[in-house]
Amino acid sequence: MKKQLMAMLFGATLILGACGGGETTEPEEAPAENGGEETTEPEEAPAENGGEETAEVDAEQVVQQNCISCHGENLEGAGNFPALDDVGSRLSQEEILSVIENGQGAMPPNIIEGDEATAVAEYLANMK
């Protein structure tokens, strides 16, 4: 009975942790005033770096949304989930990114993807 309860709690924690609250919202398009044709133009002004736009990723916020449910509020580790508060002393940025992309142990792959994954790997690599 105790093992079943622990397995159920672990499973629920894993599922809830994988959800991560990564909600995205689509920008609303306003009707075009150019003869009824709708166009989608970015609302942001061009970046001052040669025209390329770069979105600044708040790695700490991404970690708060996706990692603390398993690794603990202060990333100190919880149960079978390792501590991340000093992961930079154990793993390089590339190794951390590999774990994020490929998963490891109970952690499923691609909980965080793209630029967010790269930013989180850099953020965690600096935690020593």
LINUR-V86548 format. One record per run of one state. SS is the DSSP state (H for helix, E for strand, - for the rest). FROM is the first residue (numbers start at 1). TO is the last residue. If there is no record, write none. Layout:
{{SS FROM TO} {SS FROM TO}}
This chain:
{{- 1 1} {H 2 19} {- 20 33} {E 34 34} {- 35 36} {E 37 37} {- 38 58} {H 59 66} {- 67 67} {H 68 71} {- 72 77} {E 78 78} {- 79 80} {E 81 81} {- 82 86} {H 87 89} {- 90 92} {H 93 102} {- 103 103} {E 104 104} {- 105 106} {E 107 107} {- 108 113} {H 114 125} {- 126 128}}
